[in-house]
Amino acid sequence: MSEPVICSAKGCRAAASYAVIWNNPKIHPPEREKVWTACEEHRQSLADFLDVRGMLRRVEKL
């Protein structure tokens, strides 16, 4: 059995149910996608953090 995916929010140990997909255009080529995982509680705050910085690509359900 595989380990559950854990939320990427600092200090959170909850199981993640979302993939927050992003790219920093200042340092990453356009085709590169980075992924943070998020629980229901942190999905919006992680997405907002990236969106304000112009790095959010999309949020997908795991």
Distance bins in CASP14 RR format, pairs under 12 A and 6 or more apart:
PFRMAT RR
TARGET T0000
AUTHOR 0000-0000-0000
RMODE 2
METHOD distances of the structure
MODEL  1
3 13 0 0 0 0 0 1 0 0 0 0 0
3 15 0 0 0 0 0 1 0 0 0 0 0
3 16 0 0 0 0 0 1 0 0 0 0 0
4 13 0 0 0 0 1 0 0 0 0 0 0
4 14 0 0 0 0 1 0 0 0 0 0 0
4 15 1 0 1 0 0 0 0 0 0 0 0
4 16 1 0 0 1 0 0 0 0 0 0 0
4 17 0 0 0 0 1 0 0 0 0 0 0
4 37 0 0 0 0 1 0 0 0 0 0 0
4 39 0 0 0 0 0 1 0 0 0 0 0
4 62 0 0 0 0 0 1 0 0 0 0 0
5 12 0 0 0 0 0 1 0 0 0 0 0
5 13 0 0 0 0 0 1 0 0 0 0 0
5 14 0 0 0 0 0 1 0 0 0 0 0
5 15 1 0 0 1 0 0 0 0 0 0 0
5 16 1 0 1 0 0 0 0 0 0 0 0
5 17 0 0 0 0 1 0 0 0 0 0 0
5 18 0 0 0 0 1 0 0 0 0 0 0
5 19 0 0 0 0 1 0 0 0 0 0 0
5 35 0 0 0 0 0 1 0 0 0 0 0
5 36 0 0 0 0 0 1 0 0 0 0 0
5 37 1 0 1 0 0 0 0 0 0 0 0
5 38 0 0 0 0 1 0 0 0 0 0 0
5 39 0 0 0 0 1 0 0 0 0 0 0
5 62 1 0 0 1 0 0 0 0 0 0 0
6 12 1 0 0 1 0 0 0 0 0 0 0
6 13 1 0 0 1 0 0 0 0 0 0 0
6 14 1 0 0 1 0 0 0 0 0 0 0
6 15 1 0 0 1 0 0 0 0 0 0 0
6 16 1 0 0 1 0 0 0 0 0 0 0
6 17 0 0 0 0 0 1 0 0 0 0 0
6 36 0 0 0 0 0 1 0 0 0 0 0
6 37 1 0 0 1 0 0 0 0 0 0 0
6 38 0 0 0 0 0 1 0 0 0 0 0
6 39 0 0 0 0 1 0 0 0 0 0 0
6 42 0 0 0 0 0 1 0 0 0 0 0
6 62 0 0 0 0 0 1 0 0 0 0 0
7 13 1 0 0 1 0 0 0 0 0 0 0
7 14 1 0 1 0 0 0 0 0 0 0 0
7 15 1 0 0 1 0 0 0 0 0 0 0
7 16 1 0 1 0 0 0 0 0 0 0 0
7 17 0 0 0 0 1 0 0 0 0 0 0
7 18 0 0 0 0 1 0 0 0 0 0 0
7 19 0 0 0 0 0 1 0 0 0 0 0
7 20 0 0 0 0 1 0 0 0 0 0 0
7 36 0 0 0 0 1 0 0 0 0 0 0
7 37 1 0 1 0 0 0 0 0 0 0 0
7 38 1 0 1 0 0 0 0 0 0 0 0
7 39 1 0 1 0 0 0 0 0 0 0 0
7 40 0 0 0 0 1 0 0 0 0 0 0
7 41 1 0 0 1 0 0 0 0 0 0 0
7 42 1 0 1 0 0 0 0 0 0 0 0
7 43 0 0 0 0 1 0 0 0 0 0 0
7 45 0 0 0 0 0 1 0 0 0 0 0
7 46 0 0 0 0 1 0 0 0 0 0 0
7 62 0 0 0 0 0 1 0 0 0 0 0
8 14 0 0 0 0 0 1 0 0 0 0 0
8 15 0 0 0 0 0 1 0 0 0 0 0
8 16 1 0 0 1 0 0 0 0 0 0 0
8 18 0 0 0 0 1 0 0 0 0 0 0
8 19 0 0 0 0 1 0 0 0 0 0 0
8 20 1 0 0 1 0 0 0 0 0 0 0
8 21 0 0 0 0 0 1 0 0 0 0 0
8 22 0 0 0 0 0 1 0 0 0 0 0
8 34 0 0 0 0 0 1 0 0 0 0 0
8 35 0 0 0 0 1 0 0 0 0 0 0
8 36 1 1 0 0 0 0 0 0 0 0 0
8 37 1 0 1 0 0 0 0 0 0 0 0
8 38 1 0 0 1 0 0 0 0 0 0 0
8 39 0 0 0 0 1 0 0 0 0 0 0
8 42 1 0 0 1 0 0 0 0 0 0 0
8 43 0 0 0 0 0 1 0 0 0 0 0
8 45 0 0 0 0 0 1 0 0 0 0 0
8 46 1 0 0 1 0 0 0 0 0 0 0
8 47 0 0 0 0 0 1 0 0 0 0 0
8 49 0 0 0 0 0 1 0 0 0 0 0
8 50 0 0 0 0 0 1 0 0 0 0 0
9 16 0 0 0 0 1 0 0 0 0 0 0
9 18 0 0 0 0 0 1 0 0 0 0 0
9 20 0 0 0 0 1 0 0 0 0 0 0
9 36 0 0 0 0 1 0 0 0 0 0 0
9 37 0 0 0 0 1 0 0 0 0 0 0
9 38 1 0 0 1 0 0 0 0 0 0 0
9 39 1 0 0 1 0 0 0 0 0 0 0
9 40 0 0 0 0 0 1 0 0 0 0 0
9 41 1 0 0 1 0 0 0 0 0 0 0
9 42 1 1 0 0 0 0 0 0 0 0 0
9 43 0 0 0 0 1 0 0 0 0 0 0
9 44 0 0 0 0 0 1 0 0 0 0 0
9 45 1 0 0 1 0 0 0 0 0 0 0
9 46 1 0 0 1 0 0 0 0 0 0 0
9 47 0 0 0 0 0 1 0 0 0 0 0
9 48 0 0 0 0 0 1 0 0 0 0 0
9 49 0 0 0 0 1 0 0 0 0 0 0
10 36 0 0 0 0 0 1 0 0 0 0 0
10 38 0 0 0 0 0 1 0 0 0 0 0
10 42 0 0 0 0 1 0 0 0 0 0 0
10 45 0 0 0 0 0 1 0 0 0 0 0
10 46 0 0 0 0 0 1 0 0 0 0 0
10 49 0 0 0 0 0 1 0 0 0 0 0
11 39 0 0 0 0 0 1 0 0 0 0 0
11 41 0 0 0 0 0 1 0 0 0 0 0
11 42 0 0 0 0 1 0 0 0 0 0 0
12 36 0 0 0 0 0 1 0 0 0 0 0
12 37 0 0 0 0 1 0 0 0 0 0 0
12 38 0 0 0 0 1 0 0 0 0 0 0
12 39 1 0 0 1 0 0 0 0 0 0 0
12 40 0 0 0 0 0 1 0 0 0 0 0
12 41 1 0 0 1 0 0 0 0 0 0 0
12 42 1 0 1 0 0 0 0 0 0 0 0
12 43 0 0 0 0 0 1 0 0 0 0 0
12 45 0 0 0 0 0 1 0 0 0 0 0
12 46 0 0 0 0 1 0 0 0 0 0 0
13 37 0 0 0 0 0 1 0 0 0 0 0
13 39 0 0 0 0 1 0 0 0 0 0 0
13 41 0 0 0 0 0 1 0 0 0 0 0
13 42 0 0 0 0 0 1 0 0 0 0 0
14 37 0 0 0 0 1 0 0 0 0 0 0
14 38 0 0 0 0 1 0 0 0 0 0 0
14 39 1 1 0 0 0 0 0 0 0 0 0
14 40 0 0 0 0 1 0 0 0 0 0 0
14 41 1 0 0 1 0 0 0 0 0 0 0
14 42 1 0 0 1 0 0 0 0 0 0 0
14 43 0 0 0 0 0 1 0 0 0 0 0
15 37 0 0 0 0 1 0 0 0 0 0 0
15 38 0 0 0 0 0 1 0 0 0 0 0
15 39 1 0 0 1 0 0 0 0 0 0 0
15 40 0 0 0 0 1 0 0 0 0 0 0
15 41 0 0 0 0 0 1 0 0 0 0 0
15 42 0 0 0 0 0 1 0 0 0 0 0
15 62 0 0 0 0 1 0 0 0 0 0 0
16 35 0 0 0 0 0 1 0 0 0 0 0
16 36 0 0 0 0 1 0 0 0 0 0 0
16 37 1 1 0 0 0 0 0 0 0 0 0
16 38 1 0 1 0 0 0 0 0 0 0 0
16 39 1 0 1 0 0 0 0 0 0 0 0
16 40 0 0 0 0 1 0 0 0 0 0 0
16 41 0 0 0 0 0 1 0 0 0 0 0
16 42 0 0 0 0 1 0 0 0 0 0 0
16 43 0 0 0 0 1 0 0 0 0 0 0
16 46 0 0 0 0 0 1 0 0 0 0 0
16 59 0 0 0 0 0 1 0 0 0 0 0
16 60 0 0 0 0 0 1 0 0 0 0 0
16 61 0 0 0 0 0 1 0 0 0 0 0
16 62 1 0 0 1 0 0 0 0 0 0 0
17 37 0 0 0 0 1 0 0 0 0 0 0
17 38 1 0 0 1 0 0 0 0 0 0 0
17 39 1 0 0 1 0 0 0 0 0 0 0
17 40 1 0 0 1 0 0 0 0 0 0 0
17 41 0 0 0 0 0 1 0 0 0 0 0
17 42 0 0 0 0 0 1 0 0 0 0 0
17 43 1 0 0 1 0 0 0 0 0 0 0
17 59 0 0 0 0 0 1 0 0 0 0 0
17 60 0 0 0 0 0 1 0 0 0 0 0
17 61 1 0 0 1 0 0 0 0 0 0 0
17 62 1 0 1 0 0 0 0 0 0 0 0
18 35 0 0 0 0 1 0 0 0 0 0 0
18 36 0 0 0 0 1 0 0 0 0 0 0
18 37 1 0 0 1 0 0 0 0 0 0 0
18 38 1 0 1 0 0 0 0 0 0 0 0
18 39 1 0 0 1 0 0 0 0 0 0 0
18 40 1 0 0 1 0 0 0 0 0 0 0
18 41 0 0 0 0 0 1 0 0 0 0 0
18 42 0 0 0 0 1 0 0 0 0 0 0
18 43 1 0 1 0 0 0 0 0 0 0 0
18 44 0 0 0 0 1 0 0 0 0 0 0
18 45 0 0 0 0 0 1 0 0 0 0 0
18 46 0 0 0 0 1 0 0 0 0 0 0
18 47 0 0 0 0 1 0 0 0 0 0 0
18 58 0 0 0 0 0 1 0 0 0 0 0
18 59 1 0 1 0 0 0 0 0 0 0 0
18 60 1 0 0 1 0 0 0 0 0 0 0
18 61 1 0 0 1 0 0 0 0 0 0 0
18 62 1 0 0 1 0 0 0 0 0 0 0
19 33 0 0 0 0 1 0 0 0 0 0 0
19 34 0 0 0 0 0 1 0 0 0 0 0
19 35 1 0 1 0 0 0 0 0 0 0 0
19 36 1 0 0 1 0 0 0 0 0 0 0
19 37 1 0 0 1 0 0 0 0 0 0 0
19 38 1 0 0 1 0 0 0 0 0 0 0
19 39 0 0 0 0 0 1 0 0 0 0 0
19 43 0 0 0 0 1 0 0 0 0 0 0
19 46 0 0 0 0 0 1 0 0 0 0 0
19 47 0 0 0 0 0 1 0 0 0 0 0
19 56 0 0 0 0 0 1 0 0 0 0 0
19 57 0 0 0 0 0 1 0 0 0 0 0
19 58 0 0 0 0 1 0 0 0 0 0 0
19 59 1 0 0 1 0 0 0 0 0 0 0
19 60 1 0 1 0 0 0 0 0 0 0 0
19 61 1 0 0 1 0 0 0 0 0 0 0
19 62 1 0 1 0 0 0 0 0 0 0 0
20 33 0 0 0 0 0 1 0 0 0 0 0
20 34 0 0 0 0 1 0 0 0 0 0 0
20 35 1 0 0 1 0 0 0 0 0 0 0
20 36 1 0 1 0 0 0 0 0 0 0 0
20 37 1 0 0 1 0 0 0 0 0 0 0
20 38 1 0 1 0 0 0 0 0 0 0 0
20 39 0 0 0 0 0 1 0 0 0 0 0
20 42 0 0 0 0 1 0 0 0 0 0 0
20 43 1 0 0 1 0 0 0 0 0 0 0
20 44 0 0 0 0 1 0 0 0 0 0 0
20 45 0 0 0 0 1 0 0 0 0 0 0
20 46 1 0 1 0 0 0 0 0 0 0 0
20 47 1 0 1 0 0 0 0 0 0 0 0
20 48 0 0 0 0 0 1 0 0 0 0 0
20 49 0 0 0 0 1 0 0 0 0 0 0
20 50 1 0 0 1 0 0 0 0 0 0 0
20 51 0 0 0 0 1 0 0 0 0 0 0
20 55 0 0 0 0 1 0 0 0 0 0 0
20 56 1 0 0 1 0 0 0 0 0 0 0
20 57 0 0 0 0 1 0 0 0 0 0 0
20 58 0 0 0 0 1 0 0 0 0 0 0
20 59 1 0 1 0 0 0 0 0 0 0 0
20 60 0 0 0 0 1 0 0 0 0 0 0
20 61 0 0 0 0 0 1 0 0 0 0 0
20 62 0 0 0 0 0 1 0 0 0 0 0
21 28 0 0 0 0 0 1 0 0 0 0 0
21 32 0 0 0 0 0 1 0 0 0 0 0
21 33 1 0 1 0 0 0 0 0 0 0 0
21 34 1 0 0 1 0 0 0 0 0 0 0
21 35 1 0 1 0 0 0 0 0 0 0 0
21 36 0 0 0 0 1 0 0 0 0 0 0
21 37 0 0 0 0 0 1 0 0 0 0 0
21 38 0 0 0 0 0 1 0 0 0 0 0
21 46 0 0 0 0 0 1 0 0 0 0 0
21 47 0 0 0 0 1 0 0 0 0 0 0
21 50 0 0 0 0 1 0 0 0 0 0 0
21 51 0 0 0 0 0 1 0 0 0 0 0
21 55 0 0 0 0 1 0 0 0 0 0 0
21 56 1 0 0 1 0 0 0 0 0 0 0
21 57 1 0 1 0 0 0 0 0 0 0 0
21 58 1 0 1 0 0 0 0 0 0 0 0
21 59 1 0 0 1 0 0 0 0 0 0 0
21 60 1 0 0 1 0 0 0 0 0 0 0
21 61 0 0 0 0 0 1 0 0 0 0 0
21 62 0 0 0 0 0 1 0 0 0 0 0
22 28 0 0 0 0 1 0 0 0 0 0 0
22 32 0 0 0 0 1 0 0 0 0 0 0
22 33 1 0 0 1 0 0 0 0 0 0 0
22 34 1 0 1 0 0 0 0 0 0 0 0
22 35 1 0 0 1 0 0 0 0 0 0 0
22 36 1 0 0 1 0 0 0 0 0 0 0
22 37 0 0 0 0 0 1 0 0 0 0 0
22 38 0 0 0 0 0 1 0 0 0 0 0
22 46 0 0 0 0 1 0 0 0 0 0 0
22 47 0 0 0 0 1 0 0 0 0 0 0
22 48 0 0 0 0 0 1 0 0 0 0 0
22 49 0 0 0 0 1 0 0 0 0 0 0
22 50 1 0 1 0 0 0 0 0 0 0 0
22 51 0 0 0 0 1 0 0 0 0 0 0
22 52 0 0 0 0 0 1 0 0 0 0 0
22 53 0 0 0 0 1 0 0 0 0 0 0
22 54 0 0 0 0 1 0 0 0 0 0 0
22 55 1 0 1 0 0 0 0 0 0 0 0
22 56 1 0 1 0 0 0 0 0 0 0 0
22 57 1 0 1 0 0 0 0 0 0 0 0
22 58 0 0 0 0 1 0 0 0 0 0 0
22 59 0 0 0 0 1 0 0 0 0 0 0
22 60 0 0 0 0 0 1 0 0 0 0 0
23 29 0 0 0 0 1 0 0 0 0 0 0
23 30 1 0 0 1 0 0 0 0 0 0 0
23 31 0 0 0 0 1 0 0 0 0 0 0
23 32 1 0 1 0 0 0 0 0 0 0 0
23 33 1 0 1 0 0 0 0 0 0 0 0
23 34 1 0 0 1 0 0 0 0 0 0 0
23 35 0 0 0 0 0 1 0 0 0 0 0
23 36 0 0 0 0 0 1 0 0 0 0 0
23 50 0 0 0 0 1 0 0 0 0 0 0
23 53 0 0 0 0 0 1 0 0 0 0 0
23 54 0 0 0 0 1 0 0 0 0 0 0
23 55 1 0 0 1 0 0 0 0 0 0 0
23 56 0 0 0 0 1 0 0 0 0 0 0
23 57 1 0 1 0 0 0 0 0 0 0 0
23 58 0 0 0 0 0 1 0 0 0 0 0
24 30 0 0 0 0 0 1 0 0 0 0 0
24 32 0 0 0 0 1 0 0 0 0 0 0
24 33 0 0 0 0 0 1 0 0 0 0 0
24 34 1 0 0 1 0 0 0 0 0 0 0
24 50 0 0 0 0 1 0 0 0 0 0 0
24 53 1 0 0 1 0 0 0 0 0 0 0
24 54 0 0 0 0 1 0 0 0 0 0 0
24 55 1 0 1 0 0 0 0 0 0 0 0
24 56 0 0 0 0 0 1 0 0 0 0 0
24 57 0 0 0 0 0 1 0 0 0 0 0
25 31 0 0 0 0 0 1 0 0 0 0 0
25 32 0 0 0 0 1 0 0 0 0 0 0
25 33 0 0 0 0 0 1 0 0 0 0 0
25 34 0 0 0 0 0 1 0 0 0 0 0
25 50 0 0 0 0 0 1 0 0 0 0 0
25 53 0 0 0 0 1 0 0 0 0 0 0
25 54 1 0 0 1 0 0 0 0 0 0 0
25 55 1 0 0 1 0 0 0 0 0 0 0
25 56 0 0 0 0 0 1 0 0 0 0 0
25 57 0 0 0 0 0 1 0 0 0 0 0
26 53 0 0 0 0 1 0 0 0 0 0 0
26 54 0 0 0 0 1 0 0 0 0 0 0
26 55 0 0 0 0 1 0 0 0 0 0 0
27 34 0 0 0 0 0 1 0 0 0 0 0
27 55 0 0 0 0 0 1 0 0 0 0 0
28 34 1 0 0 1 0 0 0 0 0 0 0
28 55 0 0 0 0 1 0 0 0 0 0 0
28 57 0 0 0 0 0 1 0 0 0 0 0
30 57 0 0 0 0 0 1 0 0 0 0 0
31 57 0 0 0 0 0 1 0 0 0 0 0
32 55 0 0 0 0 0 1 0 0 0 0 0
32 57 0 0 0 0 0 1 0 0 0 0 0
33 50 0 0 0 0 0 1 0 0 0 0 0
33 55 0 0 0 0 0 1 0 0 0 0 0
33 56 0 0 0 0 0 1 0 0 0 0 0
33 57 1 0 0 1 0 0 0 0 0 0 0
33 58 0 0 0 0 1 0 0 0 0 0 0
33 60 0 0 0 0 0 1 0 0 0 0 0
34 46 0 0 0 0 0 1 0 0 0 0 0
34 50 0 0 0 0 1 0 0 0 0 0 0
34 55 0 0 0 0 1 0 0 0 0 0 0
34 56 0 0 0 0 0 1 0 0 0 0 0
34 57 0 0 0 0 1 0 0 0 0 0 0
35 46 0 0 0 0 0 1 0 0 0 0 0
35 50 0 0 0 0 0 1 0 0 0 0 0
35 56 0 0 0 0 0 1 0 0 0 0 0
35 57 0 0 0 0 1 0 0 0 0 0 0
35 58 0 0 0 0 0 1 0 0 0 0 0
35 59 0 0 0 0 0 1 0 0 0 0 0
35 60 0 0 0 0 1 0 0 0 0 0 0
35 62 0 0 0 0 1 0 0 0 0 0 0
36 42 0 0 0 0 1 0 0 0 0 0 0
36 43 0 0 0 0 1 0 0 0 0 0 0
36 45 0 0 0 0 0 1 0 0 0 0 0
36 46 1 0 1 0 0 0 0 0 0 0 0
36 47 0 0 0 0 1 0 0 0 0 0 0
36 49 0 0 0 0 1 0 0 0 0 0 0
36 50 1 0 0 1 0 0 0 0 0 0 0
36 55 0 0 0 0 0 1 0 0 0 0 0
36 56 0 0 0 0 0 1 0 0 0 0 0
36 57 0 0 0 0 0 1 0 0 0 0 0
36 58 0 0 0 0 0 1 0 0 0 0 0
36 59 0 0 0 0 1 0 0 0 0 0 0
36 60 0 0 0 0 0 1 0 0 0 0 0
36 62 0 0 0 0 0 1 0 0 0 0 0
37 43 0 0 0 0 1 0 0 0 0 0 0
37 46 0 0 0 0 1 0 0 0 0 0 0
37 59 0 0 0 0 0 1 0 0 0 0 0
37 60 0 0 0 0 0 1 0 0 0 0 0
37 61 0 0 0 0 0 1 0 0 0 0 0
37 62 1 0 0 1 0 0 0 0 0 0 0
38 44 0 0 0 0 1 0 0 0 0 0 0
38 45 0 0 0 0 1 0 0 0 0 0 0
38 46 1 0 1 0 0 0 0 0 0 0 0
38 47 1 0 0 1 0 0 0 0 0 0 0
38 48 0 0 0 0 0 1 0 0 0 0 0
38 49 0 0 0 0 0 1 0 0 0 0 0
38 50 0 0 0 0 0 1 0 0 0 0 0
38 56 0 0 0 0 0 1 0 0 0 0 0
38 59 1 0 0 1 0 0 0 0 0 0 0
38 60 0 0 0 0 0 1 0 0 0 0 0
38 61 0 0 0 0 0 1 0 0 0 0 0
38 62 0 0 0 0 1 0 0 0 0 0 0
39 45 0 0 0 0 0 1 0 0 0 0 0
39 46 0 0 0 0 1 0 0 0 0 0 0
39 62 0 0 0 0 0 1 0 0 0 0 0
40 46 0 0 0 0 0 1 0 0 0 0 0
40 59 0 0 0 0 0 1 0 0 0 0 0
40 61 0 0 0 0 0 1 0 0 0 0 0
40 62 0 0 0 0 0 1 0 0 0 0 0
42 48 0 0 0 0 0 1 0 0 0 0 0
42 49 0 0 0 0 1 0 0 0 0 0 0
42 59 0 0 0 0 0 1 0 0 0 0 0
43 49 0 0 0 0 0 1 0 0 0 0 0
43 50 0 0 0 0 0 1 0 0 0 0 0
43 56 0 0 0 0 0 1 0 0 0 0 0
43 59 1 0 0 1 0 0 0 0 0 0 0
43 60 0 0 0 0 0 1 0 0 0 0 0
43 61 0 0 0 0 1 0 0 0 0 0 0
43 62 0 0 0 0 0 1 0 0 0 0 0
44 50 0 0 0 0 0 1 0 0 0 0 0
44 51 0 0 0 0 1 0 0 0 0 0 0
44 56 0 0 0 0 0 1 0 0 0 0 0
44 59 0 0 0 0 1 0 0 0 0 0 0
45 51 0 0 0 0 0 1 0 0 0 0 0
45 52 0 0 0 0 0 1 0 0 0 0 0
45 56 0 0 0 0 0 1 0 0 0 0 0
45 59 0 0 0 0 0 1 0 0 0 0 0
46 52 0 0 0 0 0 1 0 0 0 0 0
46 53 0 0 0 0 0 1 0 0 0 0 0
46 55 0 0 0 0 0 1 0 0 0 0 0
46 56 0 0 0 0 1 0 0 0 0 0 0
46 59 0 0 0 0 1 0 0 0 0 0 0
47 53 0 0 0 0 0 1 0 0 0 0 0
47 54 0 0 0 0 0 1 0 0 0 0 0
47 55 0 0 0 0 0 1 0 0 0 0 0
47 56 1 0 1 0 0 0 0 0 0 0 0
47 57 0 0 0 0 0 1 0 0 0 0 0
47 58 0 0 0 0 1 0 0 0 0 0 0
47 59 1 0 1 0 0 0 0 0 0 0 0
47 60 0 0 0 0 0 1 0 0 0 0 0
48 54 0 0 0 0 0 1 0 0 0 0 0
48 55 0 0 0 0 0 1 0 0 0 0 0
48 56 0 0 0 0 1 0 0 0 0 0 0
48 59 0 0 0 0 0 1 0 0 0 0 0
49 55 0 0 0 0 1 0 0 0 0 0 0
49 56 0 0 0 0 1 0 0 0 0 0 0
50 56 1 1 0 0 0 0 0 0 0 0 0
50 57 0 0 0 0 1 0 0 0 0 0 0
50 58 0 0 0 0 0 1 0 0 0 0 0
50 59 0 0 0 0 1 0 0 0 0 0 0
51 57 0 0 0 0 1 0 0 0 0 0 0
51 58 0 0 0 0 0 1 0 0 0 0 0
51 59 0 0 0 0 1 0 0 0 0 0 0
END
